[in-house]
Amino acid sequence: METKKANMILGVVVSVPIAVFILIYIVNLSDSRYTWDDMDLNGDGMVTFTEAEYVGSSGVREIVVDGKKCFEYFAYKDGLPIKTVCEE
C-alpha cells in the first residue's frame, strides 16, 4: 500500500511540471502575431520550446534596410534584434 501511494505521488510530481511545460509551449505557439516561419529563429523548420518562449516575449518593429521594408523582431527585455525579415 505504501509503495502504491509513493508511486502515485512520484507520478504527480513528474507529470505536473511536464504538463505545465507543454501548456506554456502551446500558448507560445498560438501567438497570433507570428507565423511558424517567424518563430523558427534558426530556420531549421522546427520551433523549439526555447524559440517559442523567446519569441513570446518579443515585439516587431518596421525598419528600412538598404531601401527595403523589413520587420525586425526584438526582445522586450533589452530591445536587441532577434531576427530581421525583409520583403523581396
N, C-alpha and C positions, 0 to 999 in steps of 0.2 A: 504494500500500500504506500509506504514512504517513497519507494522508487517511482511509482506512478505519479505521485504528486511532484516530485523533484523533476521528472521528465516534462511534466506539463508546465511547470514554472520556467524551466530552461527553454521550452518551445516558445513561450510567450516572450521571454527576454530576447530571444533571437529573432522572432517573427516581427515584432513591433517596429524595431529600427529599420528592418528591411522594407516593411510596408510604408513607413514614413519616407524613406529614401526614394522608393518607386513613385509615391504620390508627388513628391517635390519635382521629380524628373518629368512626370506627366504634365504638371501645372506649367513648368517652364517650357515644355514643348508646345503647349497650347497657346502660347503668347501670340496673339493675332498681329502684332506689329512686325513679325518677322516670318519669312519663308524658311523652308528647310535649308535651302542653299545659303541663306543669310546666317543661319545658326551654325552651319558647318564651317567653323573658322579655319580649319586646316585643309579643307577641300578634299577630304578622303571619302566623302559620300555618307558618312555616319556622324550623327550628332551624339557625342558622349555626354555623360552627366555633367562633367566639368564645363564643356562648351555651352550646354543649355543653361547652366547656373550662371555662367559669366555673362552670356547674352541677356539673361533675365534681369540683370542689374546694370543695364546699359541703355543708352539713348542713341538717336540717329539725328545727324545734322547734315544739311545740304551744303556742299562746298564746290568750288570750281578748281579743277586741276588741269593745267595745260589747255584751258578754254573749254573743257568738257564738264558737264554737270555730273557730280558724283555724290554719293551718300557715304558719310563716314560714321561708322558705329564706334561709340566711345563709352568708356567705363564711367559710371556715375561717381565711383569712389575717388578718381583722380583726374578725370577729364581726358585721359590719354586715349588715342585712337586704338581700336581693336582690329578693325578691318575697313577698307575703303573699296567701294564698288562704283565703277564709272559706267555711264551709258555708252553704248557702242556707237 
